[in-house]
Amino acid sequence: MEAERRRSLHGRRKGKPLSARRSGLMADAYPGLAIDLAVPPPVPLAGLFAAPVADVRLEIGFGGGEHLIAEATAHPDSGFIGVEPFVAGMAKAVAAVADRNLRNVRLHDDDAAGLLDWLPPAALTRVDLFYPDPWPKRRHWKRRFVGPANLERIARVLVPGGTFRVASDIEGYIDWTLRHLLARADFAWTAEEADDWRKPYPGWPGTRYEAKALREGRRPTYLAFVRT
């Protein structure tokens, strides 16, 4: 029952059939990138990665992996963990990791809550949540990723001074996120003026979901909170 409840937080796990190349990479390359939650995390967590890294960052629900891959390429001295249950998105990211020979990326294709529970305390310098499923119907709000239980998890794994970033084009989800975060003493909103949440993050490469939102006339909001 618990496994089924957690999976209900996700969108579709499968879509169109994968290409032969991506199917092959999921069979051959993904197992070497996947994080095994049955094995205790290494201490320090940097030991997860094939390359030496100075810090570790997490992206929850990376979609097609545009931001994850751009960040891992631009910051080879940082380790990146990406979570995405949608098979096509994961396969696209695996292909990009293989094509660029990235040695600072690890991946997880299931519930982010389970991964957060597995991570050691104060193990991450940043957690990113971009364009999460807004679950717009009121009866589904309990499925939204931003909520007391997951915020407790994120607060536990972030180092003091670490950053939690949330981007969305859905005004109701932004309001929901602000209400939950501003009610907590362990997170501080970094915005000082209106343009601070209208401007993309430094080095922001954009995502396909963002491009769709802009085409359809929805303006994204970019929130950032510091772990106090």
C-alpha angles and dihedrals in degrees: 000000000000092000090051092048091052093048089054087069090067131078121231113330093200135037134156117355114275123247117258091254095051092044088054092048092050089053097042110024105028096066089060091052098041120102114232108217090192089071119069114251116259119255111255096031090223085081088079091077133077090221126055110261132187097210141004128234131188131213116194116207099001095183107198092358096245095137096036094053094042091052095045090050094047095045109040091164091064127072119228128203115194126196121198126148094188106099097213092051092048092048091051091052093047090053091051092049090051094045093051095037090231112185097180099068131092125177141208124193101193142059114335091212091065091050092048090052090051096051120092119250117275091008101132134063094197141017120195127197111180126182097343120189103279095207089210098192112091093229089059098049091102087067094061111116093227105077141115097279096049093041088055088052093049093046089053096053099041120091116234105276091025119135134239112196127191125184125183141155092210112095093202092055092049090051090047091050094048092049092052097043098042090053090062127084093205096065130055124196110234098206116115099172138016096263090058091076095036095057121081117246117272110281091011110171096190126233135241090250091054091049090053092049091051092049089053093049100255116136116218123228122212116206127185128187129186122220105239 
